[in-house]
Amino acid sequence: MSHTQTKLAKRGYLANMSSFPPIVYPFQYNPTEITDSKGVTWGKKTPIGEAQGAGRALSAAQSMQSLGGPIAGGMGAMGRLFSAADLHQFQAEGDRTIGFQLVIDGREQRPGEPDFRRQDGTILGDLAMLRSFVYPAVLEATDLLDAALGSGCDRWSRIWFNEPPTALLVLGDRVTEAFVSDLRITETMFNANLDPVRAEVSLTLIEKIDSLSFLLNAVNRMYLTTAQAVIPASQLTFHGISETPSRTGFPPKAYFQ
């Protein structure tokens, strides 16, 4: 395939169309790595018998007798017969965080970039746009609408510089509305006026769950999970799972190991 036939990759970007002025920042270079983290907190759980002062063995016997066997509720106490490790129960769900790094180089103009962005060779405009996601926005369109339709003499004073805008992170077909919780800029090269011409940027975002993108992503995640978990009956044999590769390239039996 020749270079002229090579398909250009989609360019990721950060945006907020409800702020004034609207913010749209396409990445000069797409990130090479993206970290997607989600934390869940599991608290300790004490079996019924042990909570009443009984030992592990006596607790297991009490649970089996009072709760009708392991299936009905004594499984935790029975497990404690063979291990002194803590039992756990769900306690809290943590935030989903997304982290990535960007490189900005004012000495190169990529295809599709506006001419004015690279006229002086600096990246001052790039850094200003990125910083706008962590400083209070001048004005939000939703706040302006609320003030116009609301009542009260102070309604107009509440629309200016309230909080930083949310960021719409777009990576191909993936869209996530989030808050920028951490922005770190390392300027690595300067011109004769000490203006930065190259920088490495690290961003950390927290997903906004009260957003349309979160609801759409949740539905899409459940759909993809169900579609990948279902194994066609033709791949099942009398003795178990056949060796026929699945759509992912792995034998279906891997799901059951």
C-alpha positions as CSV (number, residue, x, y, z in Angstrom):
1,M,0.0,0.0,0.0
2,S,1.4,3.4,-1.0
3,H,1.5,6.4,1.4
4,T,-1.3,8.0,-0.6
5,Q,-3.5,5.1,0.1
6,T,-2.9,5.0,3.8
7,K,-6.0,6.0,5.8
8,L,-5.4,8.8,8.2
9,A,-6.3,7.9,11.8
10,K,-9.1,9.8,13.5
11,R,-7.9,12.6,15.8
12,G,-8.9,12.7,19.4
13,Y,-10.0,15.9,21.0
14,L,-11.4,17.6,24.1
15,A,-14.4,19.8,23.8
16,N,-17.1,21.7,25.7
17,M,-19.7,23.3,23.4
18,S,-21.8,24.7,26.2
19,S,-19.1,27.1,27.5
20,F,-18.6,30.6,26.2
21,P,-16.7,30.7,24.0
22,P,-17.0,27.0,23.0
23,I,-13.8,25.0,23.6
24,V,-12.7,22.4,21.0
25,Y,-9.1,21.2,21.2
26,P,-8.0,18.5,18.7
27,F,-4.9,16.7,19.7
28,Q,-1.8,17.4,17.6
29,Y,-0.7,13.8,18.2
30,N,-3.0,11.1,19.6
31,P,-2.0,9.6,22.9
32,T,0.0,6.4,22.6
33,E,-1.3,5.0,25.9
34,I,-4.5,5.5,27.8
35,T,-5.1,4.4,31.4
36,D,-8.7,3.6,32.3
37,S,-9.2,2.9,36.1
38,K,-12.2,2.0,38.2
39,G,-12.0,1.3,41.9
40,V,-14.3,-0.7,44.1
41,T,-14.1,-0.8,47.9
42,W,-14.8,-4.1,49.7
43,G,-15.3,-3.9,53.5
44,K,-14.7,-6.7,56.0
45,K,-17.6,-8.9,57.0
46,T,-17.8,-11.0,60.2
47,P,-19.7,-14.3,60.2
48,I,-22.7,-14.5,62.5
49,G,-21.2,-16.9,64.9
50,E,-17.9,-15.0,65.2
51,A,-19.7,-11.8,65.8
52,Q,-21.2,-13.4,68.9
53,G,-17.8,-14.4,70.2
54,A,-17.7,-18.0,68.9
55,G,-14.6,-19.4,67.3
56,R,-14.2,-20.3,63.7
57,A,-15.2,-24.0,64.1
58,L,-18.1,-23.3,66.4
59,S,-19.3,-20.5,64.1
60,A,-19.4,-22.9,61.2
61,A,-21.4,-25.4,63.1
62,Q,-23.9,-22.7,64.3
63,S,-24.3,-21.3,60.8
64,M,-24.9,-24.7,59.3
65,Q,-27.6,-25.5,62.0
66,S,-29.3,-22.1,62.2
67,L,-29.2,-21.1,58.5
68,G,-29.9,-24.4,56.9
69,G,-26.6,-25.3,55.4
70,P,-23.9,-23.6,53.3
71,I,-26.2,-22.6,50.4
72,A,-28.6,-20.8,52.8
73,G,-26.0,-18.6,54.4
74,G,-23.3,-20.7,56.2
75,M,-20.8,-20.7,53.3
76,G,-18.8,-17.8,54.8
77,A,-18.5,-19.6,58.1
78,M,-17.6,-22.9,56.5
79,G,-14.9,-21.1,54.5
80,R,-13.4,-19.8,57.7
81,L,-12.7,-23.4,58.7
82,F,-10.1,-23.6,56.1
83,S,-8.8,-20.0,56.1
84,A,-8.5,-17.2,58.6
85,A,-8.6,-14.6,55.8
86,D,-11.2,-11.9,56.1
87,L,-14.6,-12.2,54.5
88,H,-15.7,-9.2,52.4
89,Q,-18.8,-7.4,51.3
90,F,-19.4,-4.6,48.9
91,Q,-19.0,-1.2,50.5
92,A,-18.5,1.6,47.9
93,E,-18.0,2.2,44.2
94,G,-15.2,4.5,43.2
95,D,-14.8,6.9,40.4
96,R,-13.7,5.9,36.9
97,T,-10.6,7.8,36.0
98,I,-9.0,8.2,32.6
99,G,-5.4,9.2,32.2
100,F,-3.2,9.9,29.2
101,Q,-0.3,12.0,27.9
102,L,0.0,14.4,25.0
103,V,3.0,15.9,23.1
104,I,2.6,19.4,21.6
105,D,5.2,20.7,19.2
106,G,4.8,24.1,17.7
107,R,7.4,23.5,15.1
108,E,5.2,21.2,13.1
109,Q,1.8,21.8,11.6
110,R,-0.2,18.6,11.2
111,P,-2.8,18.1,8.5
112,G,-6.1,19.6,9.4
113,E,-4.7,22.0,12.0
114,P,-5.7,25.7,11.6
115,D,-3.0,27.9,10.2
116,F,-3.2,30.5,13.0
117,R,-2.2,27.9,15.6
118,R,1.3,27.5,14.2
119,Q,2.0,31.0,12.9
120,D,4.5,32.0,15.5
121,G,5.8,28.5,16.3
122,T,4.8,28.7,19.9
123,I,2.3,26.6,21.8
124,L,0.9,29.3,24.0
125,G,-2.5,28.9,22.5
126,D,-2.6,25.2,23.0
127,L,-1.6,25.5,26.6
128,A,-4.2,28.2,27.2
129,M,-7.0,26.0,25.8
130,L,-5.9,23.0,27.9
131,R,-5.8,25.2,31.1
132,S,-9.3,26.4,30.4
133,F,-10.6,23.0,31.5
134,V,-9.2,23.5,35.0
135,Y,-10.0,27.2,35.5
136,P,-13.6,28.5,36.1
137,A,-15.4,29.1,32.8
138,V,-16.3,32.6,31.8
139,L,-19.9,31.6,31.1
140,E,-21.9,28.5,30.7
141,A,-24.8,28.5,28.2
142,T,-27.0,26.6,30.7
143,D,-26.3,29.1,33.4
144,L,-27.2,31.9,31.1
145,L,-30.5,30.2,30.2
146,D,-31.3,29.7,33.9
147,A,-30.6,33.3,34.7
148,A,-32.7,34.5,31.8
149,L,-35.7,32.4,32.8
150,G,-35.2,32.6,36.6
151,S,-36.0,35.2,39.2
152,G,-34.1,37.0,41.8
153,C,-31.9,40.1,41.7
154,D,-28.6,38.1,42.1
155,R,-29.3,35.6,39.3
156,W,-27.1,37.3,36.8
157,S,-24.2,37.5,39.3
158,R,-24.1,33.7,39.6
159,I,-23.4,33.0,36.0
160,W,-19.8,34.3,35.8
161,F,-16.7,32.2,36.7
162,N,-18.5,29.6,38.7
163,E,-16.5,26.4,38.1
164,P,-14.3,24.7,35.5
165,P,-16.2,23.3,32.5
166,T,-16.6,19.6,31.9
167,A,-14.6,18.0,29.2
168,L,-16.0,15.9,26.4
169,L,-13.2,13.4,25.6
170,V,-13.7,12.0,22.1
171,L,-11.4,9.1,21.0
172,G,-12.8,7.7,17.7
173,D,-16.3,6.4,18.5
174,R,-15.7,6.6,22.2
175,V,-17.2,9.6,23.9
176,T,-16.8,10.3,27.6
177,E,-17.9,13.5,29.5
178,A,-15.6,14.0,32.5
179,F,-14.0,16.5,34.8
180,V,-10.3,17.3,34.4
181,S,-9.0,16.5,37.9
182,D,-5.3,16.9,37.2
183,L,-3.4,18.8,34.5
184,R,0.4,18.7,34.4
185,I,2.4,20.6,31.7
186,T,6.1,20.1,31.3
187,E,7.6,22.7,28.9
188,T,10.6,21.1,27.2
189,M,11.7,23.6,24.5
190,F,11.6,27.4,24.2
191,N,12.3,30.0,21.5
192,A,14.5,33.1,21.9
193,N,11.8,34.9,23.8
194,L,11.4,32.0,26.2
195,D,8.0,31.1,24.9
196,P,7.4,27.4,24.9
197,V,7.5,25.6,21.5
198,R,7.2,22.1,22.8
199,A,5.6,20.5,25.9
200,E,4.5,17.2,27.3
201,V,1.1,17.2,28.9
202,S,-0.4,14.7,31.4
203,L,-4.2,14.7,32.0
204,T,-6.4,12.8,34.5
205,L,-10.1,12.9,34.1
206,I,-13.0,11.7,36.3
207,E,-16.1,10.4,34.5
208,K,-19.3,12.4,35.0
209,I,-22.0,9.9,35.7
210,D,-24.9,12.4,35.4
211,S,-24.4,12.8,31.7
212,L,-25.8,11.4,28.5
213,S,-22.5,9.9,27.5
214,F,-22.3,7.8,30.7
215,L,-25.8,6.4,30.1
216,L,-25.0,5.5,26.5
217,N,-21.6,3.9,27.5
218,A,-23.4,1.9,30.2
219,V,-25.9,0.5,27.7
220,N,-23.1,-0.2,25.2
221,R,-21.0,-2.0,27.8
222,M,-23.8,-4.3,28.8
223,Y,-24.6,-5.0,25.2
224,L,-21.0,-5.9,24.4
225,T,-20.6,-8.0,27.5
226,T,-23.7,-10.0,26.7
227,A,-22.7,-10.4,23.0
228,Q,-19.2,-11.7,23.9
229,A,-20.4,-14.0,26.7
230,V,-23.0,-15.9,24.7
231,I,-21.5,-19.0,23.1
232,P,-23.3,-20.5,20.1
233,A,-24.8,-23.9,20.7
234,S,-22.9,-25.3,17.7
235,Q,-19.6,-24.8,19.7
236,L,-20.8,-27.0,22.6
237,T,-20.2,-30.7,22.6
238,F,-21.5,-33.6,24.7
239,H,-18.3,-33.7,26.7
240,G,-18.0,-29.9,27.2
241,I,-16.7,-27.1,25.1
242,S,-15.3,-27.7,21.7
243,E,-12.0,-26.3,20.4
244,T,-13.7,-24.2,17.7
245,P,-12.2,-20.7,18.0
246,S,-14.6,-17.9,19.1
247,R,-14.9,-14.5,17.5
248,T,-12.1,-13.3,19.8
249,G,-9.7,-16.0,18.5
250,F,-9.6,-17.9,21.8
251,P,-11.2,-21.3,22.4
252,P,-14.6,-20.9,24.0
253,K,-13.6,-23.2,26.8
254,A,-11.4,-20.3,28.1
255,Y,-14.5,-18.7,29.4
256,F,-15.1,-21.6,31.8
257,Q,-11.6,-22.1,33.2
